Amino acid sequence: MNKTTETLLEGSGSSFSLASLFDVVVKRLWLILAIVITVPLIVGFVVAKQPPVYQATASIIIDSTVPQYLGQSFKDVVDVETNWWSAQELLQTELKVLKSYKQAEATVRALCDMKVHPSGEPGVTVPGIQGLMTPEVDCSKPADISRATGLVQALLVVMPVRESRVVNLTVEFHQADMAARLANTSARVYITRNLERRLSQSEDAATWLGDEYGDLTNELNTAERALIEYKKKNNVVAISLEDQQNDLSNRRKKLSDELSQIQVKLISAKATREQFAALQSDNPMEDLRPGIIDNVMLLKLKGLYLDEYARVIELRGKYLEKHPMLTSHEERLTAIRADLQHEAKLAQKSLEAQYATLTHQERDLKAALDATTQEALRLEQKAIEYNRLKRSFDRLIKVSEQVGGRERESSLAQHLKTNNIRPLDEAQVPGSAVAAHLVRSVLVALLLSLVMGIGLAFVLEMLDSTVKSQEDVEKAAGLVFLGLIPKILPSLKPPEPVPLAVQSLVKAGSTDLYVLAHPRSSVAECCRAIRTNILFMTPDTPPTSLLITSAGPREGKTTTAVNLAITMAQSGLKTLIIDTDMRRPRLHKTFGLPSTPDGISRAILGECEVMSVVRDTGIPNLWLLPCGALPPNPAELLHAARFKTIKEELHKNFDRLIFDSPPVGAVTDAAILSRMTSGTVLVAKSGATSKDTLALLAKRLFADGSVNVLGCILNDLDLDKQTGKGYYQYYAKYGYYGAYGDDVVDGKSDKKNPSPESA
């Protein structure tokens, strides 16, 4: 696989630049100019034929709120709190209303009811809608009203004035008085409808508020009576529920405090009682029970008992048991002890009595507290019911005041008839037509046609998938670029003498012999450059036989083959051009030779020797082997072994063989010939050959390993359209180094520089 094959398999990318965009515009300049000129002319012609258009404008002011004649506290029915955003929303809403169908219909009906005097007839009146449409509008027919409404809706242009609340209503019509009438009627109807809407809302609101106020008054009276009855029933008139609740709360607090104190004392008494029962003793001196050890009387008696007991002990030491003094003191000791025991029993009874008293007090306080709690609960229920009635009564008072106030404001709004929309300027009957209408239409058409033309040029360029440059050949098709051949513009007078055999053809302007007639033109120089590129691609073994083919018909392969053969012949190589296009041969016509059955077809069949049918073209070092009779099976004929023998014989007599074959994409002849030649050259016509087709055919040839594809020649390239693309400018400006001196380059004379020797 050679380098060309690798290039074919690689991806290709494209980039856009300002230069490429400019090239697209230049390439399609005639299309763009045709659109830019034609469209404005048509638009101007159509607009000029239209009747004159008159413009009338009425102005109104749209305020966010209505005038406040009764001060800031007065609110209209439709008033809302406004800020900048809500004011903008209001303005946009009103603009939509102005352009609405209902507004236009109301304007039409107002025009139907209007009576105007036609010009020149002051004593006659006609409906104001007369002259709006043809035929005239019949206001009694809904269909006519609908048609007129649509027209009015389309004619009215609503335009707010920047940074203000002014709105202009503009009408353009072919009748001056009708334009002014439409603008003024639209403004007047809009103001009237807006006021009617506000008054209708105020009237509806006043009626509803009046009904609601009456119902609220009845409910308020009922609530007031229920509240009074409840106060009487629950004795709330003399003493308020709040005072009763406060008094009851104080009582409960006092009872709760006393109960707490009694419970503390009861706990202490209960503990003392339990200790008394646990520590009871028969010996008064050992009795440590509460209420005894801290009893003053018992303490005194204990003192006397101890003193007397000490005396008895002392007397027992002095006297006998029956001694009167001892007996007297023992009796006294017994009496003191009896008093102690009696006093202890009294202390115990006092303790029991105290405990019983505290228990009774606790029970009574609990009962009183429970009764107070029950009374508080009953009072709370009364307060809940009372508060419910009171809240309902207060709410009805507040709502009744609000509804009554709004009812009075709504009634006042009906009488005031305030409106937030007011007229500013009436539309005057215009004295002249809109002069800029034609100019504006043409300018708009010019701008749109320019955009359309450029857009169409780019669309066509994007849809154009043909080969147009070296990049397309190398990147899109993956072929080696052998060179280009500019677009040939034949000259009737060749600058140099030509052989007599082809002189008539050259004078007739044959493009096939252009290189012969113009050896120093850019076309000739490009052909010589291609010849050099082909010969030096493999300098050690240059191709001796070349197949010139193309993707499709009429892409210039025959012209390229002839001009390339001429350049090779001019370089001193014995060159034979062979017409192997056995379907549509024309090389004999190119060189002005008569058509005969003798040719390569008969030579392959063995009916003649090949050298006997080779003809002299009259051009030094150039011979022609014509096709001869058309065979019915060209592909099978080229497959014959005889054809290979003929090719070898021709190689012995000529330095270069150039085969002109049918298109490779149409028939298989070129594919067969490509295997038998040392090099195949594809010809692509600029702006005609498809990139995809060229790439597909190149890939098909590369797939056959026996085919040597040398590259591609870009034919019929218009250099005038490529002047902005790099090296192409040298072809166009200098004729690829060859257009010097008194020479004709592409049919144009160039006498600026002397002519050097051609390569």
Secondary structure, DSSP 8 states (H G I E B T S, - for coil): --HHHHHHHS-------HHHHHHHHHHTHHHHHHHHHHHHHHHHHHHHHS---EEEEEEEEE-SS---TT-TT---TT-----HHHHHHHHHHHHHHHTSHHHHHHHHHHHHH-EE--TT-TT--EETTTTSSSS---TT-HHHHHHHHHHHHHHEEEEE-TTSSEEEEEEEESSHHHHHHHHHHHHHHHHHHHHHHHHHHHHHHHHHHHHHHHHHHHHHHHHHHHHHHHHHHTTTTTS-HHHHHHHHHHHHHHHHHHHHHHHHHHHHHHHHHHHHHHT--S-GGG---TTTTT-HHHHHHHHHHHHHHHHHHHHHHHS-TT-HHHHHHHHHHHHHHHHHHHHHHHHHHHHHHHHHHHHHHHHHHHHHHHHHHHHHHHHHHHHHHHHHHHHHHHHHHHHHHHHHHHHHHHHHHHHH---SEEEEE-----SS--THHHHHHHHHHHHHHHHHHHHHHHHHHHH--B--SHHIIIIIS---EEEEEE-----SS-SS---HHHHHHHHTT-STTHHHH-TTSHHHHHHHHHHHHHHTTSSSS--SEEEEEESSSSSSHHHHHHHHHHHHHHTT--EEEEE---SS--HHHHTT----S-SHHHHHHTSS-GGGS-EE-SSTTEEEE---S--S-HHHHHTSHHHHHHHHHHHHH-SEEEEE---TTT-SHHHHHHHHSSEEEEEEETTTSBHHHHHHHHHHHHHSTT--EEEEEEEEE-GGG-TTSTTHHHHHHHTTTT--SSEEETTEEE-SS------
